[in-house]
Amino acid sequence: MESGPAAFAGAAFALFGAGLLLWTGVRVRAGEPVADGVAPRGAAVTGLCFGAAFLVTGCRLLGFW
């Protein structure tokens, strides 16, 4: 088992990344803007990339990789 702070940080990163991926996917599927005042395609790609990066970082901190 990882240390307490690493487990907390890993859970926070993983939850935020999963939430960002879910939220971005729902907004794109509904045809709504992901970010206000930004190009729709660029905002969707950026949201998906950062969501995946946060999720991978969280899983790494939790010891899944």
C-alpha positions as CSV (number, residue, x, y, z in Angstrom):
1,M,0.0,0.0,0.0
2,E,1.2,3.5,-0.9
3,S,1.7,6.1,1.8
4,G,-1.2,8.2,2.9
5,P,-0.4,11.4,1.0
6,A,0.3,9.5,-2.2
7,A,-2.9,7.6,-1.9
8,F,-4.9,10.8,-1.3
9,A,-3.2,12.6,-4.2
10,G,-3.7,9.6,-6.5
11,A,-7.4,9.4,-5.6
12,A,-7.8,13.1,-6.2
13,F,-6.1,13.0,-9.5
14,A,-8.0,9.9,-10.7
15,L,-11.4,11.3,-9.7
16,F,-10.7,14.7,-11.3
17,G,-9.4,13.1,-14.5
18,A,-12.4,10.7,-14.7
19,G,-14.8,13.6,-14.0
20,L,-13.1,15.8,-16.7
21,L,-13.3,13.0,-19.3
22,L,-16.9,12.3,-18.4
23,W,-17.9,16.0,-18.5
24,T,-16.1,16.7,-21.8
25,G,-17.6,13.6,-23.4
26,V,-21.1,14.6,-22.4
27,R,-20.7,18.2,-23.6
28,V,-19.2,17.1,-27.0
29,R,-22.0,14.5,-27.5
30,A,-24.7,17.0,-26.7
31,G,-23.1,19.5,-29.2
32,E,-22.6,22.1,-26.4
33,P,-19.4,24.1,-26.0
34,V,-16.8,22.7,-23.7
35,A,-15.3,26.0,-22.8
36,D,-16.7,29.5,-23.3
37,G,-15.0,31.6,-25.9
38,V,-12.7,28.9,-27.2
39,A,-12.7,27.0,-30.5
40,P,-15.0,23.9,-29.9
41,R,-12.6,21.3,-31.4
42,G,-9.5,22.7,-29.6
43,A,-11.4,22.8,-26.2
44,A,-12.6,19.3,-26.6
45,V,-9.1,17.9,-27.5
46,T,-7.5,19.8,-24.7
47,G,-10.1,18.6,-22.2
48,L,-9.7,15.0,-23.3
49,C,-5.9,15.2,-23.2
50,F,-5.8,16.7,-19.7
51,G,-8.5,14.3,-18.4
52,A,-6.5,11.4,-19.6
53,A,-3.3,12.8,-18.2
54,F,-4.8,13.3,-14.8
55,L,-6.4,9.9,-14.8
56,V,-3.1,8.2,-15.7
57,T,-1.2,10.2,-13.1
58,G,-3.7,9.2,-10.4
59,C,-3.5,5.6,-11.3
60,R,0.3,5.8,-11.3
61,L,0.2,7.3,-7.8
62,L,-2.2,4.7,-6.6
63,G,0.2,2.0,-7.8
64,F,-1.9,0.5,-10.6
65,W,1.1,0.9,-13.0
